[in-house]
Amino acid sequence: MDMSTTLELREFVTGLGFGEAPRWHAQALWLSDIVQHTVLRIDSAGAVHTVVRTPGEPSGLGWLADGSLLAVQMEEHEIWRLDNGKFSRYSGTAPMTRGKLNDMVVAANGRAWVSSFGFDYEREKPCPTNLMCIDPGGHAYIAAEGLWCPNGMAIDAGGDTLLVGQSASREVISFRIQPGGALDKRTVFGTLPDKAVCDGICLDAEGALWIASPTTHEFLRMEPGGRITHRVPTGERHAIACVLGGPGRTTLFCVTAATISLRKARQRNEGRVETVEVSVPGAGVP
């Protein structure tokens, strides 16, 4: 029997192309609009501001210790840096990654982990791929192998654990982060319910993950071990990514889409950010 609690979304921002990688930073919501090639900042009133126009499709976002912004460029297999108004190449992962790059999480010390599809999810069958680490300064290396479309990631409040969702597997993976950035002690944090898969994720102060499941049209709160405590249905829309932010980090900002096809999304402006208030605040990164 499903004993989870159901919560209801409220509309916050509409008219996006395809939103991804929401982040709460400097008292505002930041996210990428993949098909519009922009990184956006949204204030508490819902006003949308363009931070930078990107040469390619942006996705994962994060900040270095000096405050400069990092943004994934998906097709190029690159990470670019915005510093004092200049947007330039910071690192690259080719040929160590296949398909497009996707999400990214950046630790407080500037070390970043970057995920990649490993295949064209609209045209090809799934195959395993690598998870990349980017050291401060831009050096890229393989941090873990054999993941099935690694996607959203989160780092716990102590900076010791990296959690990775997989879009071609129901398993959410946990790694221990070693002092130099290498990953070990791979374990399963939890297994999603049947037909659910993981897109973007974020962590709360009780160690549970909020998970966007585009295939089952919902956001899920999963405790360690896999128990689902809360569900946030999205109706006919796809759940893409989420982050806890706002005053006290108790607002769950939920990015939703009318289609999971980036090709189809380019012809529309139907992306949204929706919100729901929760009781347990956010923790860690993002």
MIDOSE-1310 file (N, C-alpha, C; in nm, 2 decimals, decimal comma, always signed):
residues 286
mdms	+0,08/-0,12/+0,00/+0,00/+0,00/+0,00/+0,09/+0,12/+0,00; +0,05/+0,22/-0,08/+0,13/+0,35/-0,09/+0,08/+0,44/+0,02; +0,17/+0,46/+0,12/+0,14/+0,55/+0,23/+0,20/+0,69/+0,22; +0,25/+0,72/+0,10/+0,31/+0,85/+0,08/+0,21/+0,97/+0,08
ttle	+0,26/+1,09/+0,11/+0,18/+1,21/+0,12/+0,18/+1,28/-0,02; +0,06/+1,32/-0,07/+0,06/+1,39/-0,20/+0,05/+1,54/-0,17; +0,13/+1,61/-0,24/+0,14/+1,76/-0,24/+0,10/+1,82/-0,37; +0,06/+1,95/-0,37/+0,01/+2,01/-0,50/+0,10/+2,13/-0,54
lref	+0,13/+2,13/-0,67/+0,21/+2,24/-0,72/+0,13/+2,36/-0,75; +0,21/+2,48/-0,74/+0,15/+2,61/-0,78/+0,24/+2,67/-0,89; +0,18/+2,73/-0,99/+0,25/+2,79/-1,10/+0,33/+2,91/-1,05; +0,46/+2,92/-1,10/+0,55/+3,03/-1,06/+0,59/+3,11/-1,19
vtgl	+0,65/+3,04/-1,29/+0,70/+3,10/-1,41/+0,66/+3,01/-1,53; +0,61/+3,08/-1,63/+0,58/+3,01/-1,76/+0,65/+3,07/-1,87; +0,64/+3,00/-1,99/+0,70/+3,06/-2,11/+0,84/+3,03/-2,14; +0,90/+2,93/-2,06/+1,04/+2,89/-2,09/+1,04/+2,79/-2,21
gfge	+1,16/+2,78/-2,26/+1,18/+2,68/-2,37/+1,18/+2,54/-2,31; +1,30/+2,51/-2,25/+1,31/+2,38/-2,18/+1,41/+2,41/-2,06; +1,35/+2,42/-1,94/+1,43/+2,45/-1,82/+1,50/+2,33/-1,77; +1,62/+2,35/-1,71/+1,70/+2,24/-1,65/+1,79/+2,30/-1,55
aprw	+1,84/+2,21/-1,46/+1,94/+2,24/-1,36/+1,91/+2,37/-1,27; +1,79/+2,37/-1,20/+1,76/+2,48/-1,12/+1,85/+2,48/-1,00; +1,89/+2,60/-0,96/+1,98/+2,62/-0,84/+1,93/+2,74/-0,76; +1,94/+2,74/-0,63/+1,91/+2,85/-0,54/+2,05/+2,91/-0,51
haqa	+2,07/+3,04/-0,55/+2,20/+3,10/-0,53/+2,17/+3,25/-0,52; +2,24/+3,31/-0,41/+2,23/+3,46/-0,39/+2,08/+3,51/-0,39; +2,00/+3,43/-0,32/+1,86/+3,47/-0,29/+1,78/+3,47/-0,42; +1,81/+3,39/-0,52/+1,74/+3,39/-0,64/+1,74/+3,25/-0,70
lwls	+1,65/+3,22/-0,79/+1,65/+3,09/-0,86/+1,73/+3,11/-0,99; +1,82/+3,02/-1,02/+1,89/+3,02/-1,14/+1,86/+2,89/-1,21; +1,86/+2,89/-1,35/+1,84/+2,77/-1,42/+1,89/+2,79/-1,57; +1,91/+2,68/-1,64/+1,94/+2,69/-1,78/+1,81/+2,67/-1,86
divq	+1,80/+2,74/-1,97/+1,70/+2,72/-2,07/+1,77/+2,66/-2,19; +1,76/+2,52/-2,20/+1,85/+2,45/-2,30/+1,82/+2,50/-2,44; +1,70/+2,50/-2,48/+1,67/+2,53/-2,62/+1,68/+2,68/-2,66; +1,67/+2,77/-2,56/+1,69/+2,91/-2,58/+1,83/+2,96/-2,56
htvl	+1,92/+2,86/-2,53/+2,06/+2,89/-2,51/+2,09/+3,01/-2,42; +2,02/+3,00/-2,30/+2,04/+3,11/-2,20/+2,05/+3,05/-2,06; +2,12/+3,12/-1,97/+2,12/+3,09/-1,83/+2,04/+3,21/-1,77; +1,94/+3,17/-1,69/+1,84/+3,27/-1,63/+1,85/+3,28/-1,48
rids	+1,82/+3,40/-1,43/+1,80/+3,42/-1,29/+1,66/+3,47/-1,27; +1,59/+3,41/-1,17/+1,45/+3,45/-1,15/+1,44/+3,50/-1,01; +1,39/+3,62/-0,99/+1,38/+3,67/-0,85/+1,25/+3,62/-0,78; +1,24/+3,66/-0,66/+1,13/+3,61/-0,57/+0,99/+3,65/-0,63
agav	+0,98/+3,76/-0,71/+0,86/+3,80/-0,77/+0,82/+3,72/-0,90; +0,92/+3,64/-0,94/+0,90/+3,57/-1,07/+0,94/+3,64/-1,19; +1,02/+3,75/-1,17/+1,07/+3,82/-1,29/+1,19/+3,75/-1,34; +1,20/+3,73/-1,47/+1,31/+3,64/-1,54/+1,41/+3,74/-1,60
htvv	+1,54/+3,71/-1,56/+1,65/+3,79/-1,61/+1,75/+3,70/-1,68; +1,80/+3,74/-1,80/+1,90/+3,67/-1,87/+2,04/+3,70/-1,81; +2,11/+3,60/-1,76/+2,24/+3,62/-1,71/+2,35/+3,61/-1,82; +2,33/+3,51/-1,91/+2,43/+3,50/-2,02/+2,36/+3,42/-2,13
rtpg	+2,40/+3,46/-2,26/+2,36/+3,37/-2,37/+2,47/+3,28/-2,41; +2,44/+3,16/-2,42/+2,55/+3,06/-2,44/+2,57/+3,02/-2,58; +2,69/+2,98/-2,62/+2,71/+2,94/-2,76/+2,64/+2,81/-2,80; +2,62/+2,72/-2,70/+2,56/+2,59/-2,72/+2,44/+2,57/-2,62
epsg	+2,40/+2,45/-2,61/+2,29/+2,42/-2,52/+2,34/+2,41/-2,37; +2,30/+2,50/-2,28/+2,34/+2,49/-2,15/+2,26/+2,39/-2,06; +2,33/+2,34/-1,96/+2,25/+2,25/-1,87/+2,31/+2,27/-1,73; +2,38/+2,18/-1,67/+2,42/+2,19/-1,53/+2,49/+2,32/-1,50
lgwl	+2,47/+2,37/-1,38/+2,52/+2,50/-1,33/+2,59/+2,48/-1,20; +2,68/+2,57/-1,17/+2,74/+2,57/-1,03/+2,84/+2,69/-1,02; +2,89/+2,71/-0,91/+2,98/+2,83/-0,88/+3,11/+2,79/-0,82; +3,22/+2,85/-0,87/+3,35/+2,83/-0,81/+3,36/+2,92/-0,68
adgs	+3,47/+2,89/-0,61/+3,49/+2,96/-0,48/+3,50/+3,11/-0,50; +3,54/+3,16/-0,61/+3,55/+3,30/-0,64/+3,42/+3,37/-0,68; +3,32/+3,29/-0,69/+3,19/+3,34/-0,73/+3,16/+3,33/-0,88; +3,25/+3,29/-0,96/+3,23/+3,28/-1,10/+3,14/+3,16/-1,13
llav	+3,06/+3,17/-1,24/+2,96/+3,07/-1,27/+3,01/+2,97/-1,37; +2,99/+2,84/-1,35/+3,02/+2,74/-1,45/+2,89/+2,69/-1,51; +2,89/+2,66/-1,64/+2,77/+2,61/-1,71/+2,82/+2,51/-1,81; +2,75/+2,40/-1,81/+2,77/+2,29/-1,90/+2,73/+2,33/-2,04
qmee	+2,81/+2,29/-2,14/+2,77/+2,31/-2,28/+2,75/+2,17/-2,34; +2,63/+2,13/-2,37/+2,60/+1,98/-2,38/+2,66/+1,92/-2,50; +2,63/+1,97/-2,62/+2,68/+1,91/-2,74/+2,83/+1,92/-2,76; +2,89/+2,03/-2,71/+3,03/+2,05/-2,72/+3,11/+1,97/-2,62
heiw	+3,05/+1,91/-2,52/+3,12/+1,83/-2,42/+3,22/+1,93/-2,35; +3,17/+2,05/-2,31/+3,26/+2,15/-2,25/+3,19/+2,21/-2,13; +3,27/+2,27/-2,04/+3,22/+2,35/-1,93/+3,27/+2,49/-1,95; +3,19/+2,59/-1,95/+3,23/+2,73/-1,97/+3,22/+2,80/-1,84
rldn	+3,29/+2,91/-1,83/+3,30/+2,99/-1,71/+3,26/+3,14/-1,74; +3,17/+3,19/-1,66/+3,14/+3,34/-1,67/+3,21/+3,41/-1,55; +3,30/+3,49/-1,59/+3,38/+3,57/-1,49/+3,40/+3,71/-1,53; +3,34/+3,80/-1,45/+3,35/+3,95/-1,48/+3,30/+3,98/-1,62
gkfs	+3,19/+3,91/-1,66/+3,12/+3,94/-1,78/+3,18/+3,86/-1,90; +3,29/+3,79/-1,88/+3,35/+3,72/-1,99/+3,31/+3,57/-1,98; +3,25/+3,51/-2,09/+3,21/+3,37/-2,09/+3,30/+3,30/-2,18; +3,38/+3,20/-2,12/+3,48/+3,13/-2,20/+3,50/+2,99/-2,16
rysg	+3,56/+2,91/-2,24/+3,58/+2,77/-2,21/+3,67/+2,75/-2,09; +3,62/+2,66/-2,00/+3,69/+2,63/-1,87/+3,75/+2,49/-1,87; +3,67/+2,39/-1,93/+3,72/+2,25/-1,94/+3,64/+2,18/-2,05; +3,69/+2,06/-2,08/+3,63/+1,97/-2,18/+3,64/+1,83/-2,14
tapm	+3,54/+1,75/-2,18/+3,55/+1,60/-2,14/+3,56/+1,51/-2,26; +3,55/+1,56/-2,38/+3,57/+1,47/-2,49/+3,72/+1,42/-2,50; +3,75/+1,30/-2,54/+3,65/+1,19/-2,58/+3,61/+1,10/-2,47; +3,61/+1,14/-2,35/+3,58/+1,05/-2,24/+3,43/+1,03/-2,21
trgk	+3,35/+1,12/-2,28/+3,21/+1,11/-2,27/+3,14/+1,09/-2,40; +3,03/+1,02/-2,41/+2,95/+1,00/-2,53/+2,81/+1,07/-2,51; +2,74/+1,09/-2,62/+2,62/+1,16/-2,62/+2,64/+1,30/-2,57; +2,54/+1,36/-2,51/+2,56/+1,50/-2,47/+2,60/+1,50/-2,32
lndm	+2,67/+1,60/-2,28/+2,69/+1,63/-2,14/+2,55/+1,67/-2,08; +2,54/+1,66/-1,95/+2,40/+1,69/-1,89/+2,42/+1,78/-1,77; +2,40/+1,72/-1,65/+2,40/+1,79/-1,53/+2,54/+1,81/-1,47; +2,55/+1,89/-1,36/+2,67/+1,91/-1,30/+2,64/+1,96/-1,15
vvaa	+2,73/+1,92/-1,06/+2,72/+1,97/-0,92/+2,86/+2,02/-0,89; +2,87/+2,13/-0,82/+3,00/+2,19/-0,79/+3,01/+2,20/-0,64; +3,11/+2,14/-0,58/+3,14/+2,15/-0,44/+3,19/+2,29/-0,40; +3,19/+2,31/-0,27/+3,23/+2,44/-0,21/+3,38/+2,47/-0,25
ngra	+3,46/+2,37/-0,26/+3,60/+2,38/-0,30/+3,63/+2,40/-0,45; +3,52/+2,40/-0,53/+3,53/+2,42/-0,67/+3,55/+2,30/-0,75; +3,55/+2,18/-0,69/+3,56/+2,06/-0,77/+3,42/+2,03/-0,82; +3,41/+1,98/-0,94/+3,28/+1,96/-1,01/+3,27/+1,82/-1,06
wvss	+3,15/+1,76/-1,06/+3,12/+1,64/-1,12/+3,01/+1,66/-1,23; +3,04/+1,60/-1,34/+2,96/+1,62/-1,46/+2,90/+1,49/-1,52; +2,78/+1,49/-1,55/+2,71/+1,37/-1,60/+2,70/+1,38/-1,75; +2,67/+1,26/-1,82/+2,65/+1,26/-1,96/+2,55/+1,15/-2,00
fgfd	+2,48/+1,17/-2,10/+2,38/+1,07/-2,14/+2,44/+0,94/-2,18; +2,55/+0,94/-2,26/+2,61/+0,82/-2,31/+2,55/+0,77/-2,44; +2,43/+0,82/-2,47/+2,36/+0,78/-2,60/+2,26/+0,89/-2,63; +2,21/+0,89/-2,75/+2,10/+0,98/-2,79/+1,97/+0,92/-2,74
yere	+1,91/+0,97/-2,63/+1,79/+0,90/-2,57/+1,67/+0,91/-2,66; +1,67/+0,99/-2,77/+1,56/+1,00/-2,86/+1,57/+0,90/-2,97; +1,69/+0,84/-2,99/+1,72/+0,76/-3,11/+1,79/+0,63/-3,09; +1,86/+0,62/-2,98/+1,95/+0,50/-2,95/+1,90/+0,43/-2,83
kpcp	+1,95/+0,30/-2,82/+1,93/+0,22/-2,70/+2,03/+0,26/-2,59; +1,99/+0,25/-2,46/+2,08/+0,29/-2,36/+2,21/+0,21/-2,35; +2,31/+0,27/-2,31/+2,44/+0,20/-2,29/+2,51/+0,28/-2,18; +2,60/+0,21/-2,10/+2,67/+0,27/-1,99/+2,77/+0,38/-2,03
tnlm	+2,79/+0,47/-1,94/+2,89/+0,58/-1,97/+2,96/+0,62/-1,84; +3,04/+0,72/-1,85/+3,13/+0,77/-1,74/+3,07/+0,89/-1,67; +3,11/+0,90/-1,54/+3,08/+1,02/-1,47/+3,22/+1,09/-1,46; +3,22/+1,22/-1,48/+3,34/+1,30/-1,49/+3,36/+1,38/-1,37
cidp	+3,49/+1,40/-1,33/+3,53/+1,50/-1,23/+3,61/+1,61/-1,29; +3,58/+1,73/-1,26/+3,66/+1,85/-1,30/+3,73/+1,91/-1,18; +3,86/+1,90/-1,18/+3,93/+1,97/-1,07/+3,93/+2,12/-1,08; +3,94/+2,19/-0,97/+3,96/+2,34/-0,98/+4,07/+2,37/-1,07
ggha	+4,05/+2,46/-1,17/+4,14/+2,48/-1,27/+4,11/+2,42/-1,41; +4,02/+2,32/-1,41/+3,96/+2,27/-1,53/+4,01/+2,13/-1,58; +4,10/+2,06/-1,50/+4,14/+1,93/-1,54/+4,03/+1,83/-1,53; +4,00/+1,75/-1,63/+3,89/+1,66/-1,63/+3,94/+1,52/-1,63
yiaa	+3,88/+1,43/-1,56/+3,91/+1,29/-1,56/+3,79/+1,20/-1,52; +3,80/+1,07/-1,55/+3,69/+0,98/-1,52/+3,68/+0,95/-1,37; +3,57/+0,98/-1,31/+3,55/+0,96/-1,17/+3,49/+0,82/-1,14; +3,40/+0,78/-1,23/+3,33/+0,65/-1,22/+3,28/+0,60/-1,35
eglw	+3,28/+0,47/-1,37/+3,24/+0,41/-1,50/+3,11/+0,33/-1,47; +3,05/+0,29/-1,59/+2,94/+0,20/-1,58/+2,81/+0,25/-1,52; +2,78/+0,38/-1,54/+2,66/+0,43/-1,50/+2,56/+0,44/-1,62; +2,43/+0,43/-1,59/+2,33/+0,43/-1,70/+2,26/+0,56/-1,71
cpng	+2,32/+0,64/-1,79/+2,27/+0,78/-1,81/+2,27/+0,86/-1,68; +2,38/+0,87/-1,62/+2,39/+0,95/-1,50/+2,33/+1,09/-1,52; +2,25/+1,14/-1,43/+2,18/+1,27/-1,46/+2,20/+1,36/-1,34; +2,09/+1,39/-1,26/+2,10/+1,48/-1,15/+2,19/+1,43/-1,04
maid	+2,26/+1,52/-0,97/+2,36/+1,49/-0,87/+2,34/+1,58/-0,75; +2,38/+1,54/-0,63/+2,37/+1,62/-0,51/+2,49/+1,58/-0,42; +2,54/+1,67/-0,34/+2,65/+1,65/-0,25/+2,59/+1,68/-0,11; +2,61/+1,59/-0,01/+2,56/+1,61/+0,12/+2,62/+1,73/+0,19
aggd	+2,56/+1,77/+0,31/+2,60/+1,89/+0,38/+2,75/+1,88/+0,43; +2,79/+1,76/+0,46/+2,93/+1,74/+0,50/+3,03/+1,74/+0,39; +2,99/+1,73/+0,27/+3,08/+1,72/+0,15/+3,14/+1,59/+0,13; +3,09/+1,48/+0,20/+3,15/+1,35/+0,20/+3,09/+1,25/+0,10
tllv	+2,96/+1,28/+0,05/+2,89/+1,19/-0,03/+2,83/+1,25/-0,15; +2,85/+1,18/-0,26/+2,79/+1,23/-0,39/+2,68/+1,13/-0,43; +2,56/+1,18/-0,45/+2,44/+1,10/-0,49/+2,42/+1,13/-0,64; +2,39/+1,02/-0,71/+2,37/+1,03/-0,86/+2,25/+0,96/-0,90
gqsa	+2,16/+1,03/-0,97/+2,04/+0,96/-1,03/+2,08/+0,91/-1,17; +2,01/+0,81/-1,21/+2,04/+0,75/-1,35/+1,90/+0,75/-1,42; +1,91/+0,81/-1,54/+1,78/+0,81/-1,62/+1,76/+0,68/-1,70; +1,85/+0,59/-1,70/+1,83/+0,46/-1,77/+1,83/+0,35/-1,67
srev	+1,81/+0,38/-1,54/+1,81/+0,28/-1,44/+1,72/+0,33/-1,33; +1,66/+0,24/-1,25/+1,58/+0,29/-1,14/+1,66/+0,31/-1,01; +1,79/+0,27/-1,02/+1,88/+0,28/-0,90/+1,94/+0,42/-0,89; +1,93/+0,48/-0,77/+2,00/+0,60/-0,73/+2,13/+0,56/-0,66
isfr	+2,24/+0,61/-0,71/+2,37/+0,56/-0,66/+2,43/+0,66/-0,56; +2,51/+0,61/-0,46/+2,58/+0,69/-0,36/+2,73/+0,65/-0,37; +2,81/+0,76/-0,37/+2,96/+0,74/-0,37/+3,01/+0,82/-0,25; +3,12/+0,76/-0,19/+3,20/+0,84/-0,10/+3,30/+0,93/-0,18
iqpg	+3,31/+1,05/-0,14/+3,41/+1,15/-0,20/+3,53/+1,15/-0,12; +3,64/+1,10/-0,18/+3,77/+1,11/-0,12/+3,83/+1,25/-0,12; +3,93/+1,28/-0,03/+3,98/+1,42/-0,02/+4,03/+1,47/-0,16; +4,08/+1,39/-0,24/+4,13/+1,44/-0,37/+4,02/+1,44/-0,48
gald	+3,90/+1,40/-0,45/+3,79/+1,41/-0,54/+3,76/+1,28/-0,60; +3,84/+1,17/-0,59/+3,80/+1,04/-0,64/+3,68/+0,99/-0,57; +3,61/+0,90/-0,63/+3,49/+0,84/-0,58/+3,51/+0,69/-0,55; +3,46/+0,64/-0,43/+3,47/+0,50/-0,40/+3,34/+0,46/-0,32
krtv	+3,34/+0,34/-0,27/+3,23/+0,29/-0,19/+3,09/+0,31/-0,26; +3,09/+0,26/-0,39/+2,96/+0,28/-0,46/+2,85/+0,19/-0,40; +2,74/+0,24/-0,36/+2,63/+0,17/-0,31/+2,50/+0,22/-0,37; +2,39/+0,15/-0,35/+2,26/+0,19/-0,40/+2,19/+0,27/-0,28
fgtl	+2,16/+0,39/-0,30/+2,09/+0,48/-0,21/+1,94/+0,43/-0,20; +1,89/+0,40/-0,31/+1,75/+0,35/-0,32/+1,71/+0,32/-0,46; +1,60/+0,24/-0,47/+1,55/+0,20/-0,60/+1,41/+0,26/-0,62; +1,40/+0,33/-0,73/+1,27/+0,40/-0,76/+1,16/+0,30/-0,79
pdka	+1,03/+0,34/-0,77/+0,92/+0,25/-0,80/+0,92/+0,21/-0,95; +0,84/+0,11/-0,98/+0,83/+0,07/-1,12/+0,79/+0,18/-1,22; +0,86/+0,19/-1,33/+0,84/+0,28/-1,44/+0,90/+0,42/-1,41; +0,94/+0,45/-1,29/+1,00/+0,58/-1,25/+1,15/+0,58/-1,29
vcdg	+1,20/+0,69/-1,33/+1,34/+0,71/-1,35/+1,38/+0,85/-1,30; +1,50/+0,87/-1,28/+1,55/+0,99/-1,22/+1,61/+1,09/-1,32; +1,56/+1,22/-1,31/+1,62/+1,33/-1,38/+1,69/+1,41/-1,27; +1,65/+1,54/-1,25/+1,72/+1,62/-1,15/+1,69/+1,58/-1,01
icld	+1,78/+1,61/-0,91/+1,76/+1,57/-0,77/+1,81/+1,69/-0,68; +1,76/+1,69/-0,56/+1,82/+1,77/-0,45/+1,80/+1,70/-0,32; +1,88/+1,74/-0,22/+1,88/+1,68/-0,09/+1,82/+1,76/+0,02; +1,76/+1,70/+0,12/+1,71/+1,78/+0,23/+1,78/+1,75/+0,36
aega	+1,75/+1,82/+0,46/+1,82/+1,81/+0,59/+1,81/+1,68/+0,66; +1,71/+1,60/+0,62/+1,69/+1,47/+0,68/+1,76/+1,36/+0,60; +1,84/+1,40/+0,50/+1,91/+1,30/+0,41/+1,82/+1,23/+0,31; +1,70/+1,28/+0,28/+1,62/+1,23/+0,18/+1,64/+1,31/+0,05
lwia	+1,61/+1,25/-0,06/+1,62/+1,31/-0,19/+1,49/+1,34/-0,25; +1,48/+1,46/-0,31/+1,36/+1,50/-0,40/+1,41/+1,46/-0,54; +1,33/+1,39/-0,61/+1,37/+1,33/-0,74/+1,26/+1,36/-0,84; +1,30/+1,42/-0,95/+1,21/+1,44/-1,07/+1,21/+1,31/-1,15
sptt	+1,08/+1,26/-1,17/+1,06/+1,14/-1,25/+0,98/+1,18/-1,37; +1,04/+1,20/-1,48/+0,96/+1,25/-1,60/+0,87/+1,14/-1,66; +0,91/+1,01/-1,64/+0,83/+0,90/-1,70/+0,70/+0,88/-1,63; +0,70/+0,91/-1,49/+0,57/+0,89/-1,42/+0,51/+1,02/-1,38
hefl	+0,56/+1,13/-1,43/+0,49/+1,26/-1,42/+0,48/+1,30/-1,27; +0,59/+1,30/-1,20/+0,58/+1,34/-1,06/+0,72/+1,37/-1,00; +0,72/+1,44/-0,89/+0,84/+1,46/-0,81/+0,82/+1,37/-0,68; +0,92/+1,30/-0,65/+0,92/+1,20/-0,54/+1,02/+1,24/-0,43
rmep	+0,98/+1,22/-0,30/+1,08/+1,23/-0,19/+1,11/+1,09/-0,15; +1,24/+1,05/-0,16/+1,29/+0,92/-0,13/+1,39/+0,92/-0,01; +1,36/+0,84/+0,09/+1,45/+0,83/+0,20/+1,56/+0,73/+0,17; +1,68/+0,73/+0,24/+1,78/+0,63/+0,22/+1,71/+0,49/+0,24
ggri	+1,74/+0,40/+0,14/+1,68/+0,27/+0,14/+1,57/+0,26/+0,04; +1,51/+0,37/+0,00/+1,42/+0,37/-0,11/+1,27/+0,40/-0,07; +1,24/+0,42/+0,05/+1,10/+0,45/+0,09/+1,05/+0,59/+0,03; +0,94/+0,59/-0,03/+0,88/+0,71/-0,09/+0,79/+0,77/+0,01
thrv	+0,82/+0,89/+0,06/+0,74/+0,96/+0,17/+0,64/+1,06/+0,11; +0,67/+1,12/+0,00/+0,59/+1,23/-0,06/+0,59/+1,21/-0,21; +0,48/+1,25/-0,27/+0,47/+1,26/-0,42/+0,41/+1,40/-0,45; +0,46/+1,45/-0,56/+0,40/+1,58/-0,62/+0,37/+1,55/-0,76
ptge	+0,24/+1,52/-0,79/+0,20/+1,49/-0,93/+0,21/+1,62/-1,02; +0,25/+1,59/-1,15/+0,26/+1,70/-1,25/+0,16/+1,69/-1,36; +0,06/+1,60/-1,34/-0,05/+1,59/-1,45/+0,01/+1,53/-1,57; -0,02/+1,60/-1,69/+0,03/+1,55/-1,81/+0,18/+1,60/-1,84
rhai	+0,23/+1,69/-1,75/+0,36/+1,75/-1,77/+0,47/+1,65/-1,72; +0,59/+1,67/-1,77/+0,70/+1,59/-1,73/+0,78/+1,66/-1,62; +0,82/+1,59/-1,51/+0,90/+1,64/-1,41/+1,05/+1,63/-1,45; +1,11/+1,75/-1,45/+1,25/+1,75/-1,51/+1,36/+1,77/-1,40
acvl	+1,34/+1,86/-1,31/+1,44/+1,89/-1,21/+1,38/+1,97/-1,10; +1,45/+1,97/-0,98/+1,40/+2,05/-0,87/+1,52/+2,09/-0,78; +1,49/+2,19/-0,70/+1,58/+2,24/-0,60/+1,51/+2,30/-0,48; +1,56/+2,29/-0,36/+1,50/+2,35/-0,24/+1,57/+2,49/-0,22
ggpg	+1,48/+2,59/-0,21/+1,53/+2,73/-0,20/+1,43/+2,81/-0,13; +1,45/+2,94/-0,15/+1,36/+3,04/-0,08/+1,40/+3,06/+0,06; +1,33/+3,14/+0,14/+1,36/+3,17/+0,28/+1,35/+3,03/+0,35; +1,46/+3,00/+0,42/+1,47/+2,88/+0,49/+1,48/+2,75/+0,41
rttl	+1,49/+2,77/+0,28/+1,51/+2,65/+0,18/+1,40/+2,55/+0,20; +1,28/+2,60/+0,21/+1,16/+2,51/+0,22/+1,07/+2,52/+0,10; +1,10/+2,60/+0,00/+1,03/+2,60/-0,12/+1,09/+2,50/-0,22; +1,02/+2,41/-0,27/+1,07/+2,32/-0,37/+1,03/+2,37/-0,51
fcvt	+1,13/+2,42/-0,58/+1,11/+2,48/-0,71/+1,12/+2,36/-0,81; +1,02/+2,34/-0,89/+1,00/+2,22/-0,97/+0,99/+2,27/-1,12; +1,09/+2,22/-1,20/+1,09/+2,25/-1,34/+1,02/+2,14/-1,41; +0,92/+2,18/-1,49/+0,84/+2,09/-1,57/+0,84/+2,12/-1,72
aati	+0,80/+2,02/-1,80/+0,80/+2,04/-1,94/+0,69/+1,97/-2,01; +0,64/+2,02/-2,12/+0,53/+1,96/-2,19/+0,58/+1,84/-2,28; +0,71/+1,83/-2,30/+0,77/+1,72/-2,38/+0,91/+1,70/-2,33; +0,96/+1,58/-2,33/+1,10/+1,55/-2,30/+1,19/+1,55/-2,42
slrk	+1,13/+1,58/-2,54/+1,21/+1,59/-2,66/+1,26/+1,73/-2,68; +1,39/+1,75/-2,67/+1,45/+1,88/-2,70/+1,42/+1,93/-2,84; +1,41/+1,84/-2,93/+1,38/+1,87/-3,07/+1,24/+1,94/-3,08; +1,14/+1,88/-3,01/+1,01/+1,93/-3,01/+1,00/+2,06/-2,93
arqr	+1,07/+2,07/-2,82/+1,07/+2,18/-2,73/+1,11/+2,31/-2,80; +1,20/+2,30/-2,90/+1,25/+2,41/-2,97/+1,14/+2,49/-3,04; +1,03/+2,42/-3,07/+0,92/+2,48/-3,14/+0,81/+2,54/-3,05; +0,83/+2,53/-2,92/+0,73/+2,57/-2,82/+0,80/+2,66/-2,72
negr	+0,71/+2,72/-2,64/+0,76/+2,80/-2,52/+0,67/+2,75/-2,40; +0,68/+2,62/-2,37/+0,58/+2,56/-2,28/+0,65/+2,52/-2,15; +0,78/+2,55/-2,13/+0,85/+2,51/-2,00/+0,80/+2,60/-1,89; +0,80/+2,54/-1,77/+0,75/+2,61/-1,65/+0,84/+2,58/-1,53
vetv	+0,83/+2,67/-1,43/+0,88/+2,65/-1,30/+0,75/+2,65/-1,21; +0,73/+2,55/-1,13/+0,62/+2,55/-1,04/+0,68/+2,52/-0,90; +0,60/+2,55/-0,79/+0,65/+2,54/-0,66/+0,56/+2,47/-0,56; +0,61/+2,42/-0,45/+0,54/+2,36/-0,35/+0,62/+2,38/-0,22
evsv	+0,55/+2,41/-0,11/+0,61/+2,43/+0,02/+0,62/+2,30/+0,09; +0,74/+2,27/+0,15/+0,77/+2,14/+0,22/+0,81/+2,17/+0,36; +0,81/+2,07/+0,44/+0,85/+2,09/+0,59/+0,99/+2,08/+0,62; +1,07/+2,00/+0,54/+1,21/+1,98/+0,57/+1,29/+2,06/+0,47
pgag	+1,38/+2,15/+0,53/+1,46/+2,24/+0,44/+1,57/+2,16/+0,36; +1,62/+2,23/+0,26/+1,72/+2,18/+0,18/+1,86/+2,17/+0,25; +1,95/+2,09/+0,20/+2,08/+2,07/+0,26/+2,18/+2,04/+0,15; +2,30/+2,07/+0,17/+2,41/+2,03/+0,07/+2,40/+2,11/-0,05
vp	+2,44/+2,05/-0,16/+2,45/+2,12/-0,29/+2,38/+2,02/-0,39; +2,29/+2,07/-0,48/+2,25/+2,21/-0,51/+2,15/+2,25/-0,40
